[in-house]
Each structure stands twice: as structure tokens, then as C-alpha cells.
Amino acid sequence: MKAKYLTDILETDSFFKGTLNVVIAPCGCGKSHAAINTIAPLASHPYKALYLIDTTSGCQRIANEKDLTLPCLYYGEDIAKGGFDGEFDKSKVVVTTYAKFGVWCSQFPNFADHFEVIVCDEVHNLVQFATFSDESNFTAIARDSICAGRLKYYTL
């Protein structure tokens, strides 16, 4: 019997728009693969999806996937302007950390509104990292922006 992976059984048409859709599955079942190849394409264009992860090393690792890329230097500014005309590759989904996303959201308050899909990998660390300081930190800003946003889909 051939092993089944998450992409074989995930039914994205059962996702709810504008809310958190949580995917819980064991290690090695293909959650990251499903996020990249099944969930991120729910956005109308790759640049309308954003893949968030907890650590810089995880970000660097996952950015090696063929459909993902790291942000260019002025990515946040380009997205905030709404033009999507910058130097980033619009044919790929950008992957970054929750903290960097929080930086962009602190600089551009409506930043999250420019995306239709945000994939949140290792989301338990978003909650944990946001509590590392009594004062607001960039991960807390990211968490609050995700919770307040009006995305088409949130996926964890």
C-alpha cells in the first residue's frame, strides 16, 4: 500500500475564508510540502501569499524550495506601496520570519492586508516568542497583525 501524504488528503475547499485554519498532523507527513504546493496557491498570485516561520535558520532552509524565495531588501516597502513593482520575484512566495513580518507591520500598519494567504509554520512559537518580553516585541506585533487581518485564508 502506497503511503499517503497530507497533499493527498487535504481538502482546501473546506477551509474557511477570513479565519484561522489549523492543520494538525504528525512530523514527516508533508505539512511544509502541502503549505507550499497546496495552500499557498490558494492566493490569486504567488506574491499575494506569504510563508512565515519561527527561526532564521528555518527560513533559510525552507527558502531553498523552488516556489519560495527570501525577500529583497525593499520588499516591505514595495508591498506597503501596493504596487508589487519592486525587484522581488512575483512568481514565488516570499518566506520570512515572524519577527521580520512584525517589523514590516510596525513600519506599515496595513501591511498584512496586502496578502490573501499567510502560511504560519511552527505557529506555537509565534505565541511563545511574543511573550519573551513584557514590552511589545516584533513577534507580538506579527501575532496581533495576523489576528486582526482580513485575509482570504490563514493557515497554520
C-alpha positions in Angstrom: 0.0 0.0 0.0 1.4 3.4 -1.0 1.9 5.9 1.9 -0.4 8.9 1.8 0.8 12.4 2.5 -1.0 15.4 3.6 -1.3 16.8 0.0 -3.1 13.5 -0.9 -5.9 14.1 1.6 -6.0 17.8 2.3 -9.3 19.4 1.2 -8.7 23.1 0.9 -12.2 23.7 -0.2 -13.2 23.1 3.4 -11.1 26.0 4.6 -12.9 29.0 5.9 -12.1 32.4 4.4 -11.0 35.2 6.8 -10.3 32.9 9.7 -7.5 30.7 11.1 -7.5 27.2 9.5 -5.4 24.9 11.6 -3.8 21.9 10.1 -2.5 19.4 12.7 -0.6 16.4 11.5 2.4 14.4 12.7 6.0 15.0 11.8 7.0 13.8 8.3 3.6 13.8 6.8 4.3 16.7 4.5 2.9 19.8 6.2 5.5 22.1 4.7 5.1 20.5 1.3 1.3 20.9 1.5 1.7 24.5 2.7 3.9 25.4 -0.3 2.2 23.3 -3.0 -1.4 23.2 -2.0 -2.2 26.1 0.4 -0.1 29.0 -0.8 -1.5 28.6 -4.4 -4.9 29.5 -3.0 -3.8 33.1 -3.4 -4.6 34.6 -6.8 -0.9 35.2 -7.4 2.2 33.8 -5.6 3.2 37.3 -4.4 -0.2 37.5 -2.6 0.9 34.6 -0.3 3.4 34.9 2.5 5.1 32.0 4.3 6.1 32.7 7.9 8.3 30.6 10.1 9.7 31.0 13.5 13.5 31.0 13.1 16.1 32.4 10.7 17.6 29.0 10.1 14.2 27.5 9.3 13.6 30.4 6.9 16.9 29.9 5.1 16.2 26.1 4.9 12.7 26.4 3.5 13.6 29.3 1.1 15.5 26.6 -0.9 12.2 25.2 -2.1 11.7 26.1 -5.8 8.4 28.0 -5.3 9.7 30.1 -2.4 12.2 33.0 -2.1 13.7 35.3 0.5 12.5 38.9 0.5 14.6 41.5 -1.3 16.0 44.5 0.6 13.0 46.8 -0.1 10.3 44.1 -0.1 8.3 45.5 2.9 8.3 49.0 1.4 7.3 47.7 -2.1 4.4 45.7 -0.6 3.2 48.6 1.5 3.1 50.8 -1.5 0.8 48.2 -3.1 2.5 48.3 -6.4 4.2 45.0 -6.3 6.6 46.5 -8.8 9.8 46.1 -6.8 12.7 43.8 -7.6 11.2 40.7 -5.8 10.2 37.7 -7.9 6.4 37.9 -8.2 6.3 34.2 -9.4 7.4 33.0 -5.9 6.0 33.1 -2.4 8.2 35.0 0.0 9.3 33.3 3.1 10.4 35.2 6.2 10.3 35.0 10.0 7.5 36.2 12.2 9.8 38.8 13.7 10.6 40.3 10.3 6.9 40.3 9.4 6.4 42.1 12.7 9.0 44.7 11.7 7.1 45.4 8.4 3.8 45.5 10.3 5.2 48.1 12.7 6.5 50.2 9.8 3.4 49.8 7.7 0.3 49.3 9.8 -1.8 47.8 7.0 1.0 45.5 5.7 -0.8 42.2 6.4 -3.8 43.4 4.4 -1.8 43.0 1.1 -1.9 39.2 1.4 -4.7 36.7 0.6 -2.9 33.8 2.2 -0.4 33.7 5.1 1.0 30.3 6.0 2.2 30.2 9.6 4.7 27.4 10.2 5.6 26.4 13.7 2.9 28.8 14.9 3.2 27.6 18.6 6.5 29.6 18.6 4.7 32.7 17.4 2.7 32.6 20.6 5.7 31.7 22.8 8.2 34.2 21.2 5.6 37.0 21.6 5.8 36.6 25.4 9.6 36.9 25.7 9.3 40.5 26.8 6.8 42.4 28.9 7.0 45.1 26.3 5.7 44.6 22.8 8.2 42.9 20.5 8.2 42.3 16.8 6.8 38.8 17.2 3.9 40.1 19.3 3.3 42.7 16.6 3.2 39.9 14.0 0.8 37.9 16.1 -1.5 40.9 16.6 -1.4 41.7 12.9 -2.3 38.2 11.9 -5.1 38.0 14.4 -6.5 41.4 13.2 -6.1 40.9 9.5 -8.7 40.4 6.8 -7.0 37.7 4.8 -8.7 35.3 2.5 -7.1 32.4 4.3 -4.9 32.0 7.3 -3.3 28.6 7.5 -1.3 27.1 10.3 
